[in-house]
């Protein structure tokens, strides 16, 4: 007897980073680290296939991510931990990490011309200071 194959048995191939992402709302309201988080999601390969509900989820996460970044700056690690737990749960559903994408059967194809790796020094300064 043959094995039943479902469309879910084959990973979804994703290429490119062209998106119809909404712009960051009220950009002056957010910390620089929060704006970088948004830019990272907007330019991620999986964003190319996001539906309106996926963008809505990210918009809902904006205040949590900003609150997390502010809590870290204030050294309020208890609050930061609680917020990070919620952020990670939601981001995981959107394919944030390699393991999340494996679970979601999302296969990210490398671009023909790889984009330069982000400068993580600004992110490190946000968390650890100068």
C-alpha positions as CSV (number, residue, x, y, z in Angstrom):
1,X,0.0,0.0,0.0
2,X,1.4,3.4,-0.9
3,X,2.1,6.1,1.6
4,X,-0.4,9.0,1.6
5,X,1.4,12.2,0.7
6,X,0.0,15.5,1.7
7,X,1.0,19.0,0.4
8,X,2.4,19.4,3.9
9,X,4.9,16.6,3.3
10,X,6.9,18.9,1.0
11,X,8.6,21.9,2.5
12,X,7.5,25.2,1.1
13,X,10.4,26.8,-0.8
14,X,10.8,30.5,-0.2
15,X,13.1,32.7,-2.2
16,X,13.7,36.4,-2.2
17,X,12.7,39.1,0.2
18,X,10.1,41.1,-1.8
19,X,7.3,41.9,0.6
20,X,4.3,44.1,0.9
21,X,5.2,44.9,4.4
22,X,3.6,47.7,6.2
23,X,5.9,50.5,7.2
24,X,6.9,50.8,10.8
25,X,4.1,52.8,12.4
26,X,5.0,55.9,14.3
27,X,8.7,55.3,13.9
28,X,9.7,58.0,16.4
29,X,7.8,56.1,19.2
30,X,10.1,53.0,19.2
31,X,13.6,52.5,20.4
32,X,16.3,51.9,17.8
33,X,16.5,48.2,18.8
34,X,12.8,47.9,18.2
35,X,13.1,49.5,14.7
36,X,15.9,47.1,13.9
37,X,13.8,44.2,15.0
38,X,11.0,45.4,12.6
39,X,13.5,45.9,9.7
40,X,14.9,42.4,10.3
41,X,11.4,40.8,10.0
42,X,10.5,43.0,7.0
43,X,13.7,41.8,5.1
44,X,13.5,38.2,6.2
45,X,12.9,35.6,3.5
46,X,9.7,34.2,5.1
47,X,8.2,37.7,5.0
48,X,7.9,37.3,1.3
49,X,4.9,34.9,1.9
50,X,3.3,36.7,4.9
51,X,-0.4,37.3,4.7
52,X,-2.2,40.1,6.4
53,X,-2.7,38.1,9.5
54,X,1.1,37.6,9.8
55,X,1.8,41.3,9.6
56,X,-1.0,41.9,12.1
57,X,0.8,39.6,14.5
58,X,4.0,41.5,14.1
59,X,2.2,44.8,14.6
60,X,0.8,43.4,17.8
61,X,4.2,42.4,18.9
62,X,5.7,45.8,18.4
63,X,4.8,47.1,21.9
64,X,6.0,43.9,23.5
65,X,9.3,44.1,21.7
66,X,9.7,47.7,22.6
67,X,8.8,47.0,26.2
68,X,11.3,44.2,26.3
69,X,14.0,46.5,25.0
70,X,13.1,49.2,27.5
71,X,13.1,46.6,30.3
72,X,16.6,45.5,29.4
73,X,17.8,49.1,29.4
74,X,16.3,49.6,32.9
75,X,17.9,46.2,34.0
76,X,14.4,44.9,34.8
77,X,15.2,41.4,33.8
78,X,12.1,39.9,35.4
79,X,9.9,42.0,33.1
80,X,12.2,41.4,30.2
81,X,11.9,37.6,30.7
82,X,8.1,37.7,30.8
83,X,8.0,39.8,27.7
84,X,10.6,37.7,25.9
85,X,8.5,34.5,26.5
86,X,5.5,36.0,24.8
87,X,7.6,37.4,21.9
88,X,9.3,34.1,21.3
89,X,6.0,32.2,21.2
90,X,4.6,34.5,18.6
91,X,7.8,34.7,16.5
92,X,8.1,31.0,16.5
93,X,4.8,30.7,14.7
94,X,6.2,33.0,12.0
95,X,9.3,31.0,11.4
96,X,11.8,33.0,13.4
97,X,14.5,30.4,13.9
98,X,16.0,27.6,11.8
99,X,14.2,25.1,14.0
100,X,10.9,27.0,13.7
101,X,11.2,26.8,9.9
102,X,12.0,23.1,10.0
103,X,8.9,22.5,12.1
104,X,6.8,24.6,9.8
105,X,8.4,22.9,6.7
106,X,9.6,26.2,5.4
107,X,12.7,25.9,3.3
108,X,14.5,29.2,2.7
109,X,16.4,29.2,-0.5
110,X,19.6,31.3,-0.6
111,X,19.5,34.4,-2.8
112,X,21.6,34.4,-5.9
113,X,23.5,37.4,-4.6
114,X,23.7,37.0,-0.8
115,X,22.9,40.1,1.1
116,X,25.6,41.3,3.5
117,X,25.4,40.0,7.0
118,X,23.9,42.6,9.4
119,X,26.2,44.6,11.6
120,X,25.3,43.2,15.0
121,X,27.5,45.7,16.9
122,X,24.6,48.1,17.2
123,X,22.4,45.3,18.6
124,X,25.2,44.4,21.1
125,X,25.5,48.0,22.2
126,X,21.7,48.1,22.8
127,X,22.0,45.2,25.2
128,X,25.4,45.6,26.7
129,X,26.2,49.3,26.4
130,X,29.4,50.8,24.9
